[in-house]
């Protein structure tokens, strides 16, 4: 993906920016938080985004999508990051529908993926079990029981888990813990007996849930993909999620930078605009440089997906690591440069700092991805 967008991509960006700035400004996230909204998202906004085709950007036309490509997905996420828009795009479209497309059969795609595209179904991937992202550390089990399976275990930080209609639960059906083999995925409706979903209130006012499975029974048709063979497809879909999230983080970091630059141009101290202070200029220049490095990494990863490159895993970890580092730097500096007003809840810049912390640890933080990049590169 070139750093300069083509005409079609510019039209998508402008359309996304117009819709989100009008219907999902940062004040909308504040309202969801203050009202303790039971969903934590705007259903009306999601309906509008579905009508605009966002839910089917990376889905083949066979299942109702538009096949716009993952670069289009990245543009949508980047613009959503600018307004901190809370939507189920990551959980339901990229991770949920993406996993069913990767591992599922035609019948499952017709039911689950097409349902997501039409806005009738919300999916959530239940994978993490530890305080930090460790996708192979799976202790939740699925044992054969007659013509079906019985699931037992617990999941943490399931993105949008409390509003999902169906959970895609990653289980260990064989092998030792941390073994990439022996993983299986099951589609479990939230109404299943023995399933408990508890919403968690995240620092960034986004949605997650803790899941407990106590002898949850399902039939063989609930299995998504082969028994013991979900590991490879799961990792590929996680990389798509990491790249999409990195694009969102890039958009949020850019917005925080732009707001800070505007503030430096209007705030005065001692009768002088603080934007003229050399120390602050140096700090803004550093942020600008890091943002451009981050943009290059994110756009490169988006291009790698659409091109079917063998380097997608490497690029995903590079993009997520760089995005985490950059977003935290910009958010920290933005808060400091806003001074005391930046520490108050009345000023929106604090929302970006909170989102930076939460997004950093979602799907692996910078440390996780630097280590993964090194291993993949053979170091």
N, C-alpha and C positions, 0 to 999 in steps of 0.2 A: 504494500500500500504506500503510494507516494505521500510525501509530507504535504503536497498540494492536492486538494481534493478535485476530482473531476466534476463535471456539471451535474450529473445524476446524484453524486454524493453530496454536493453543495445544496441541492434541492432538499434532500433528506435531512441534512443538518439544519437548514433554515426552518423547515416544517417542524422538526422536533423541538427546536429552540422556541418557536412561537407557541406551540401547544403547551410545553412544560412551563415556560415563564408565565403563561396566562393561567393555567389550571393547576400547576403544582409548584408554586414558588416555595422558598424555604418557610414562609409563614404557614403554608399548608401542613408541613411536617410539625411545626410548633403546635398547630391546632390539634392534630392527631394526638400529640403527646399530652397536651394540657387537658384534653377531653377524655383521656384514657380510652381512646377508641377501641372497641372490642376486636376489630379486625387489624388495626394498625396500618391499613392502607385505605385509599379511596376507591371504592368499587366503581364509582362513576368514572374516575380517571382511567381505571383499568379497562372499563368497557370502551371508552373512547380510543385508547391505544390499540385495543383489539380491532376496532373498526378501521383504524389506520393501517392495520396489517403488521404491527410490531410482533404479535405472538407467532407469526408464521414466517418471519424473515429468513430463517435458516432451515425451514422445513420444505421438503419437496412438494411440488404442486399436487402430486398424487394424494397427499394427506391434507390438502387445503392451504398449503403455504405458498410463498411467492418466490422462494429460492433467490432472494436478493443477495445472499452471501454473508459471510461472517464479518466482512468489512462494514457492511451496513449495520449489523448488530453492534459493532464497536462504536459507530457514530452515534447510535441511539443511546448506548450506555454512557458515552462521554457527555452527551447533552443532559442526560438524567443526573449525572454527577454534579453538574453545575447548579442544579436546584435542590440537590439531595432528595430527589423524588423517590418515595417509597412505593415500589411496585414489585410484583412477583416475577419480573422478567428473569432474574438470575435463578431463582429457585425452581420455577415451574417451566420456563421456556428453555433456558440453556442447559440446566442440569437435569430437570425432570424429563421433558420431552426429548432432550438430547440423548439421555441414557436409553430410553425406550427405542429411539431410532437406531441407536448403536447395537443394542442387544436383543430387542424384542422381535416377535414375529409379526406378520402382516395384520393378524387379527388384533393384536395388542396395539399396534400403531394406529389402526383404524379407530379403536376405542379411545385410547389415552392421548395419543399425539393429536389426532384430529379434534378431540375434545378441548385440548389446550388451545389450539389454533382458533377454534370458534369461541373461546372464552367461556366454555361450559364447565371446564374441569381445571382444578389447580393441583399440581403435583409438588411433592417435596422429597428431597433426597435425604434419607436418614443414614448417615455413615459414621460421623465422629462419635467416639465414646470417651475420649480423654479430654483433659482441660485444653490441650493444644491439638492442632490438626495432625493426626497420625492415621492416614487412610488405610494402612495395612494392619493396624492394631485393632482387630475385630474379635470380640469375645461373644457377641450375640450369636446364638446357635439356631440352626434349623435342622430338625431331625425328621426322618421319614416316618409317617404315621398313616398306615393304610394306603389310600390313594392320594394322600396329601402330605402336608408338613406341619410341624408344631414349632413355633418360634418363641424363644426366650432370650431376654437381654434388655439392655437400656441404651439409649442414644442421647447425646447432648447437642445443644446448639443446632437443632434442625431448622434451617432457614425457612420461615413462613410455615412451620409445621402445624401451627394451631389453626391456620385457615385452609389447609390443604384438604382436598377430598380423598386423595390417595397418597399413601406414603410408599416410596421405593426404599425398602429396607435392605441394607447390605448385611449379610450374615456369613458366618463361617460354617461350611458344611464338611470340611476336611482340612487336614494340615495343621501345622503349628501357628501360633500367633506370629504376626509379621510376615507370614508366608504369602507371596502374591498369588499363589495358587490356592484353590480350595474356597474361593469366595463365590457366593451366589446372591442374586437379588430377587426380592419378592415384592409384588405390588399388593399392598394391604390397605383396604378401605379403612378410614378413620372410625367407622362404625363397628369394626370387628370386636368381638367379645375378647376381653383380656388386654385390650390396648388402652393405655392411658396417655393422654397428651396434656402437658402442662406448659402454659405460656411463660416465657421469661421476658422480663423488661430489660432491654439492652441499654447501655449507656448512650448509644446514638439514636435511641427512640425507634429502632428498627425491630423487626419481628424474628423471633426464634422460639423454639420449644424444646422441652425435654420429653423424651418418649420412653415409656416402659412397656415391655411386651411380656405378658405372663400367660404362657400356654396359649398363644394366639394360633388358631388353626386356619389353614388355607388349603385349597385344593391345588393340584399340580398345575393348573392353568395360570396360577398366580406367579409362577416362576418366570422371570424375565431373563432370557438367554439360557446358556447351558449350565447344568449343575457343576460347581467347582471351577467354572471357566469365565467368570465375570471380571476378573482382575484387570486384564488388558483393556477391555472396553471401558471399564470404570475409570481407569487412569486417563484414557483419552478424553473422556467427557469432563473429568475434573480439570484437565488442562484448558478445555474450552471455557469453563467457568472462571478459571484463574485469569485468563486473557480478558474476558468480558469485564470482570471485576477490576482488573488493572485499567481498562479503558474508563470505567466509571471513576476510579480514583484519580486518573489524569484530569478528567473534567472537573472534579471537585477541587483539586489542587490549583488548576488554572483559575477557577472562579475565586478562590481565596486570594490568590496572587493579584488578580485584577481588582478586587475590593480593597486590598491593602495599598496598591498603587494609587487608586483614587483617593484613599484616605490621606496618604502622604502629600497629595497635591492640594489638599484643602485644610489640613490641620496646621495650626500655627503655634509656635512656642517662642517666647521672647520676641514676638513681632516678626518672626521668620517662619516660612513654610518648612516643616520638618523634612520634606522631600529634598531639600537642598543640603541636608547634613550628609557629609561624605561617608560616614560610617553606615548610615542607612542605605545610601546608594550602593555600597559594596555588598551589603546583605541582599538587596533586591537583585543585584547582578548575579549573585550566586544562585538565588532561587530561579532566575530566568534560565540560567545555564542548565540547572538540574531538570527543569521542566522540559527543555528541548531534548535532553538525553532520554528522559522518560517517554516523550512522544515518539522518538525514533524507535525505542524498544517495543512500545505497545503497537505502533503501526506495523512494525516488522512482524510481530507475532500474529496480528490479524491477517496479514498477507500470507504468512506461512500456512495458515489454516485453509484459506481459499485455494492456494496453489497445491495443496496436498503434500507439502514438503515433509521430509523425514525429520526436520529439526523442530517440529512443533513443540515437543516436550521441553527442549532446551529454551526455545523462545518464550514459552509460557512462564518458566521459572525466572528467566531474565526480566520479563515484563512485570511480573508480580513483585519480584524483589525490588526492582527500580521504582515501581509505583509506590510501594510501601515506604521506602526510604524518602522519596520525594514528597509525598503527601504529608508525612509527619513533619518533615523539615518546614515546608511551606505553612502548614497549620500552626506549628509552634511559633514561627517567626511572625505570622500574621497576628496572632494573639498578642505577642509582645509589642509589636509596632502600633497596635491599636491602643496600647496603654491600659489604664484602669477600666475604661469603658468596655474593652474587649473581654474583661473578666465577668461582666454582668450578663445576666440572661436576656436583658433587653436587646443586646447587640447580637446579630445573627452569626458573627464570625466564630463564636464558641461552638456552634453546631458542627462546623467543619472540623474542629479539633476532635470532637467526640467521634465523628464518623471516621476520621483518620485512624484513631485507636482501634475501633471495632473492625474496620475493613482490613487493617494490617494483619489481624489474626485470623481472618476468615480465609479458609482454603490454603492456609500456610502463610507464616510471616516471612519477613526478609531473610531471617537466619535459616529457616527451613528451606527456602528456595535457593539460597546461595550454596548450601550444602548439597542440595539435589542437583543443581547445575554442575557443581564440581564432579559429582559422581557420574552424571550422564556424560560429561566431557572426558572422563577417564582419569581424573586426577586422584 
